[in-house]
Amino acid sequence: MAGIKDVAAEAGVSVATVSRVLNAHPSVSEAARARVLAAVETLGYRPNAVARSLRTDQTRTLGLVISDVLNPYFTELARSVEEAARALGYSVIIGNADERPDLQDHHVRTLLDRRIDGLLVSPTDGGTPLMLEAARGGTPIVFVDRWIPGIDVPVVRADGRAAIGDLVAHLYGLGRRRLAIIAGPAATTTGSERVEAFRAALAGHGLVLPDAYVGQGDFQAASGRRATERFLALPEPPDAVFAADNLMTLGALDALRAHGLRIGADIALAAFDDIPWFVHTDPPVTAIAQPTGELGRAAVHALAALIDGGTPPSVTLPARLVVRRSCGEGAPNPRSEQ
């Protein structure tokens, strides 16, 4: 295999000039840069990443720990992170926590041992000792989607409160008054925040959220099914169910169909996190869509800025309501779209 000295000889420049070109140093003439790049192409030269990391103290590698790789939302988030990182010259190593703090810690520890330059995490809970230690130990960290209160690192997330308010207004306009929610784990910020936003939106219409109308889920389909079964067993079941993530929505959908209920007529169903499947269900599911691609890109750019010694701010992007037919027929809320 060709080495850096071979590239220098082919291009007619010094080894130091080749090194500056490969590290994107500005103090190289365009003519010399072109000759070096042409020599790299001709010889098929590939820099030794290990040697480079020892010289620069950087591996050009980012770690990403997501909560559940089987959740379409996190799959799309991981894809956008990888694309944005690649554009900046980074590789990404992904760890799937499977909504388990112990697996999250395993992946974080492994990634730190591999000398990653920075870490993106969607935390599975309120914070383990290892996460606290990593954040306070100087490792560049950005939280994405979820965050851990009390840890001072940038957070890139979507704010769903306005969209939840739009959803409740839409349901209210369709005559729904008994609104229930399948909540995510209270230990996650997204789990607690969506319940609080739903409760506040109901209060704005003079409605209350009884304890019986709060189903505890875990962001998995089976928990959405169990919560819906419990709702339907109540003396006065809800006439609308809002599931706080896409997988719990699928579980709710299964339960409602098993009971022979007509979704959109007998009962309304809505989701947080829009996914492509919702367009193809019968009826299509009304959902709150997060700007997943933008979140992934913003998280990578924030982390790259941290690695370079900057102090990037947190980023909050708005979610939006997408009205379909699973809540019933009627004019959509003006702030939503079909």
C-alpha positions in Angstrom: 0.0 0.0 0.0 1.2 3.5 -0.8 2.4 5.6 2.1 2.6 9.4 2.7 6.2 9.5 1.3 5.0 7.9 -2.0 2.3 10.6 -2.3 4.8 13.3 -1.6 7.2 11.9 -4.3 4.3 11.5 -6.8 3.1 15.1 -6.2 6.6 16.6 -6.1 6.1 18.2 -2.7 7.3 17.6 0.9 5.7 15.1 3.3 4.8 18.1 5.5 2.8 19.6 2.5 0.9 16.3 2.0 0.1 16.3 5.7 -1.2 19.8 5.6 -3.4 19.0 2.6 -4.8 15.9 4.2 -5.6 17.9 7.4 -7.3 20.7 5.4 -4.7 23.2 6.6 -5.2 26.6 4.8 -1.5 27.4 4.3 -1.2 25.4 1.1 -1.4 26.8 -2.4 -4.2 25.6 -4.6 -1.7 24.2 -7.2 0.1 22.1 -4.5 -3.2 21.0 -3.1 -4.4 19.8 -6.5 -1.2 17.9 -7.1 -1.4 16.1 -3.7 -5.1 15.2 -4.2 -4.3 13.9 -7.7 -1.4 11.8 -6.3 -3.7 10.4 -3.5 -6.2 9.3 -6.2 -3.6 7.8 -8.5 -1.9 5.8 -5.8 -5.0 4.9 -3.9 -3.6 6.3 -0.7 -5.6 5.9 2.5 -4.5 7.7 5.7 -3.8 5.6 8.7 -6.7 6.6 11.0 -5.0 5.2 14.1 -1.7 7.1 13.5 -3.6 10.3 12.7 -5.6 10.0 16.0 -2.3 9.7 18.0 -0.9 12.8 16.3 -4.0 15.0 16.5 -5.7 13.5 19.6 -8.8 13.1 17.5 -10.3 10.0 15.9 -12.9 11.8 13.7 -15.5 9.4 15.3 -18.7 10.3 17.0 -20.8 8.1 19.3 -24.6 8.0 19.1 -26.6 6.2 21.8 -30.3 6.0 20.9 -33.1 4.7 23.0 -34.6 2.1 20.6 -33.3 1.3 17.2 -36.6 -0.5 16.3 -38.5 2.7 16.8 -38.9 4.3 13.3 -38.4 7.8 14.8 -34.9 6.9 16.2 -34.0 5.0 13.0 -34.6 8.1 11.0 -32.8 10.2 13.6 -29.7 7.9 13.4 -29.8 8.1 9.6 -29.8 11.9 9.7 -27.0 12.0 12.3 -24.8 9.7 10.2 -25.4 11.8 7.0 -24.6 15.0 8.7 -21.5 13.6 10.4 -20.2 12.1 7.2 -20.5 15.5 5.5 -18.2 16.9 8.3 -15.7 14.1 7.9 -16.8 12.1 10.9 -17.8 8.4 11.2 -20.5 7.4 13.7 -20.7 4.4 16.0 -24.2 3.6 17.1 -25.3 1.9 20.3 -28.9 0.8 20.9 -30.0 1.2 24.6 -33.3 -0.6 24.1 -34.8 1.8 26.7 -32.6 0.2 29.4 -30.3 2.4 31.5 -27.8 -0.5 31.9 -27.4 -0.9 28.2 -27.1 2.8 27.8 -24.2 2.8 30.3 -22.6 -0.2 28.5 -22.6 1.7 25.2 -21.4 5.0 26.7 -18.5 3.2 28.5 -17.5 1.3 25.3 -17.6 4.5 23.2 -15.5 6.4 25.6 -13.0 3.6 25.7 -12.7 3.9 21.9 -11.7 7.5 22.3 -14.6 9.0 20.3 -14.3 12.8 19.8 -17.9 13.4 21.1 -21.1 11.8 22.1 -24.8 12.2 21.2 -27.2 10.6 23.6 -31.0 10.3 23.8 -31.2 9.3 27.6 -33.3 6.4 28.7 -33.9 7.8 32.2 -33.2 10.7 34.6 -29.5 10.1 34.6 -27.1 7.3 35.8 -23.9 8.0 37.7 -21.9 7.2 34.5 -23.8 9.7 32.4 -23.2 12.4 35.1 -19.5 11.5 35.2 -19.1 11.5 31.4 -20.8 14.9 31.1 -18.8 16.5 33.9 -15.5 14.8 32.8 -14.9 16.9 29.8 -16.3 14.7 27.0 -18.2 16.8 24.5 -21.8 15.6 24.8 -25.1 16.7 23.2 -28.4 15.4 24.3 -30.9 14.8 21.4 -34.6 14.4 21.7 -34.5 13.8 25.5 -32.3 15.3 28.1 -31.2 15.0 31.7 -32.2 17.9 33.9 -29.3 19.4 35.9 -26.6 18.4 33.4 -25.3 21.5 31.6 -24.8 20.3 28.0 -26.5 21.4 24.8 -29.9 19.9 24.1 -31.4 19.5 20.6 -35.1 18.6 20.8 -38.5 19.3 19.4 -41.1 21.2 21.4 -44.5 19.4 21.0 -46.5 21.6 23.4 -48.1 23.8 20.7 -48.8 20.8 18.5 -50.5 19.0 21.4 -52.6 22.1 22.0 -53.6 21.9 18.3 -54.5 18.3 18.6 -56.7 18.9 21.7 -58.4 21.8 19.9 -59.0 19.5 16.9 -60.5 16.8 19.0 -62.6 19.3 20.9 -63.9 20.7 17.6 -65.0 17.2 16.6 -67.0 16.9 19.8 -64.6 14.7 21.7 -64.8 15.4 25.5 -63.4 12.3 27.2 -59.7 12.4 26.2 -57.2 9.9 27.5 -53.4 9.6 27.0 -51.0 6.7 26.9 -47.9 8.2 28.5 -44.2 7.3 28.2 -42.0 6.6 31.2 -42.2 9.4 33.7 -38.4 9.1 34.2 -37.9 10.4 30.6 -38.3 14.1 29.9 -40.4 13.4 26.8 -42.7 11.0 28.8 -43.5 13.6 31.5 -43.5 16.7 29.2 -46.2 15.3 26.9 -48.5 14.4 29.7 -48.1 17.9 31.2 -48.8 19.5 27.8 -51.8 17.4 27.2 -53.2 18.2 30.7 -52.7 21.9 30.2 -54.3 21.8 26.7 -57.4 20.1 28.2 -57.6 22.7 30.9 -57.7 25.4 28.2 -61.0 23.9 27.0 -62.4 23.5 30.5 -61.7 19.7 30.6 -59.8 17.7 33.2 -57.6 14.6 32.8 -58.8 12.0 35.3 -56.2 9.6 36.7 -58.1 6.7 35.1 -57.5 8.4 31.7 -53.7 8.3 32.1 -52.3 4.9 30.9 -48.7 4.3 31.8 -46.7 3.0 28.9 -43.0 2.4 28.1 -42.8 3.5 24.5 -43.4 -0.1 23.3 -46.4 -1.4 21.4 -47.4 -3.9 24.1 -47.8 -1.2 26.7 -50.1 0.8 24.3 -52.2 -2.3 23.9 -52.5 -2.9 27.6 -53.3 0.7 28.4 -56.0 0.8 25.7 -57.5 -2.4 27.1 -57.7 -0.8 30.5 -59.4 2.3 29.1 -62.0 0.2 27.3 -62.8 -1.7 30.5 -63.8 1.6 32.4 -67.5 2.2 33.2 -67.1 5.3 31.0 -64.4 4.7 28.4 -62.7 7.7 26.7 -63.9 8.8 23.3 -60.4 9.7 22.2 -57.0 8.2 22.9 -53.7 10.0 22.4 -50.6 7.8 22.4 -47.4 9.6 23.3 -45.3 7.7 20.7 -45.7 5.8 17.5 -45.1 2.3 18.8 -47.7 2.7 21.6 -50.1 3.9 18.9 -49.7 0.7 17.0 -50.6 -1.2 20.2 -53.6 0.9 20.8 -54.7 0.4 17.2 -54.5 -3.4 17.7 -56.7 -3.2 20.9 -59.3 -1.0 19.4 -59.7 -3.2 16.3 -59.8 -6.3 18.6 -62.8 -4.8 20.3 -64.5 -4.1 17.0 -64.5 -0.3 17.4 -64.6 2.0 14.4 -61.6 4.3 14.7 -62.6 7.8 13.8 -66.3 7.1 14.5 -66.7 5.2 17.8 -63.4 6.5 19.1 -60.6 8.8 18.0 -56.9 7.9 18.0 -53.9 10.2 17.6 -50.2 9.7 17.9 -47.0 11.6 18.9 -44.3 10.9 16.3 -45.5 10.6 12.7 -44.2 7.6 10.7 -44.8 6.5 7.1 -47.0 3.6 8.2 -49.7 6.0 9.5 -50.6 7.0 6.0 -51.4 3.4 5.1 -53.5 2.4 8.0 -57.3 2.4 7.7 -58.1 5.1 8.6 -54.8 7.1 8.3 -53.6 8.2 11.7 -53.6 11.8 12.9 -50.1 12.4 14.3 -47.7 15.0 15.7 -44.7 15.1 13.4 -41.2 16.0 14.7 -38.6 17.5 12.4 -36.4 14.4 12.7 -33.9 15.2 10.0 -33.3 18.7 11.2 -32.9 17.5 14.8 -30.2 15.0 13.7 -28.3 17.6 11.7 -28.5 20.3 14.4 -27.2 17.8 17.0 -24.2 16.9 14.9 -23.3 20.5 14.2 -23.7 21.4 17.9 -21.4 18.5 18.8 -18.8 19.5 16.2 -18.8 23.0 17.6 -18.2 21.6 21.1 -15.4 19.5 19.9 -13.8 22.5 18.3 -14.0 24.4 21.6 -17.1 26.4 21.0 -20.2 26.9 23.2 -23.1 26.0 21.0 -26.6 26.9 22.3 -29.4 24.4 22.8 -31.8 24.1 19.9 -35.5 23.7 20.1 -37.6 23.1 16.9 -41.4 23.0 16.7 -43.4 19.9 16.1 -46.5 20.1 14.0 -49.9 18.4 13.9 -50.8 16.4 10.8 -54.5 15.8 10.6 -55.8 12.7 8.9 -59.0 10.7 9.5 -58.4 8.7 12.7 -60.1 11.3 14.9 -63.2 11.6 12.8 -64.5 13.6 9.9 -64.4 17.4 10.1 -62.4 20.5 9.2 -58.8 20.2 10.3 -57.4 22.7 12.7 -56.1 25.7 10.7 -52.6 25.3 12.0 -52.3 21.7 10.8 -52.1 20.1 7.4 -53.3 17.1 5.6 
